[in-house]
């Protein structure tokens, strides 16, 4: 079965207007227990702001979060994927762009966000059963091989005696 992202998209994303301050944004993120926020302008998505942006673009640049506007520190070069994208495609995009979140769209309509964490969880689901089967089969084969070696070692003196008797 091919992994699709449709059922792991976070659809109830937290948003903030681009003209609000970083301090307001961080307050919302803390209240909601999230590490990122979608930035909007005139009713559409215009950016994305993460904890990493806070560290590198605000704290690291010694900007005042009380006066710095979201539009000045948000990521505006958005990486978008279609709703029917595969997990592998999304993982490749994240790796290629060195990011942990993708914005999901259906045509031009924003649907939600997919995170690296949810994607990794989805892609590893069911693997433990497969791993268990591989371990059981591999263990069985190993036991058979060791049993054959043990049997040959046990019979070796008798086989050697037979060979010596048949030798002229």
Secondary structure, 3 states (H helix, E strand, C coil): CCCECHHHCECCCCEEECCCEHHHHHHHHHHHCCCEEEEEECCEEEEEEEHHHHHHHHHCCCCCCCCCEHHHHCECCCCEEECCCEHHHHHHHHHHHCCCEEEEEECCEEEEEEEHHHHHHHHHCCHHHHHHHHHHHHHHHHHHHHHHHHHHHHHHHHHHHHHHHHCC
